Amino acid sequence: MNIGGKWEGINILHTDPGAEESLSCKACGMEMEVHRSVIGPTQRFEAMAEKEHEHDLWFCVNNRLDWHALLVNLTVEQSVTSSPSLKAFIQQDINAIKAEHIAGE
């Protein structure tokens, strides 16, 4: 689910409180930051029903950067295509962006 330019399950994650010690962004691989024991909804329908619960909110430190938004979009495209050749082609773009913007890639 897209949340304000961020994708739940890729660069925004919700977990049970204390369930994870650390998580990595599925787009860029960087360690995510966490807000522990947040009270609030974790899904659109939960918010519409005015429900909330305690959870940990994880987010990538690179979320506001243009190159990261492109990585997220490519990751989504790669996950929905059924073509192995397109997946490989998209991976080349992902690798090039990571090499340009992430140290050690």
Sequence and secondary structure as in RCSB ss.txt:
>XXXX:A:sequence
MNIGGKWEGINILHTDPGAEESLSCKACGMEMEVHRSVIGPTQRFEAMAEKEHEHDLWFCVNNRLDWHALLVNLT
VEQSVTSSPSLKAFIQQDINAIKAEHIAGE
>XXXX:A:secstr
 EETTEEBTTTEEEE TTS S  B TTT  B EEEEEEEE SSHHHHHTT  EEEEEEE TTTTSHHHHHHHHHH
HHHHH   HHHHHHHHHHHHHHHHHHSTT 
